[in-house]
């Protein structure tokens, strides 16, 4: 039982790419990410084909989702954050899909700490870019005179990375233990009851972790974009508005 669980926790290599005399291992998480990209692109083409001024059917669905995401982020960032919506919405869509891939028999990419570290790094880089865009490079450099801001460059991505990785890995371990308990201990196929647990650990928790990751990224952006004299008050207002949504 322990050996089967440890086997499930390992990050396997899908295949090795031989290029210019080098052997480049391609991880399963990378391959699954390519699958997610293909699915998202395909769904985008399907849902945006033949758009009409008066939405009907599938157009109502996609406009409802995009409208909800727009309002979610604009309530936190304000109107000047509209230019960042495409990045934030792409980020939450990818993480949500990545966390749900276990439902389709794939290993969630976010179970690989390299993926969550990359996502956290991208998020923090974008936070710094939003600071530079809104306040200019000089103020961005001056901000590092405060040691707390320097420390944030380490603690924030580490927090984002480990929170997402830990929760996804924990859900994966619990689901594997439930499946093993049914097949090994009880001696019956893992059918029926595990589906109930999967509804929480794979669906609810997976979507919740996607929301939390991007929610925190948006709060960091709000803090970076706001002027010092108004930042504290507006950031508290943004947090209150976002918390009331959860």
Buried (B, 14 or more C-beta within 10 A) or exposed (E): EEEEBEEBEEBEEBEEEEEEEEEEEEBBBBBBBEBBEEEBEEBEEEBEEEEEEEEEEBBEEBEEEEEEBBEBBBBBBBEEBEEBBEBBBEBBBBBBBBBBBBBEEBBBBBBBBBBBBBBBEBBBEBBBBBBBBBBEEEEBEEBEEEEEBEEBEEEBBEEBBBBBBEBBBEBBBBBBBBBBBBBEEEEEEBEEBBEEBBEBBBBEBBBBBBBBBBBBBBBBBBBBBBEEEEBEEBBEBBBEEBEEEE
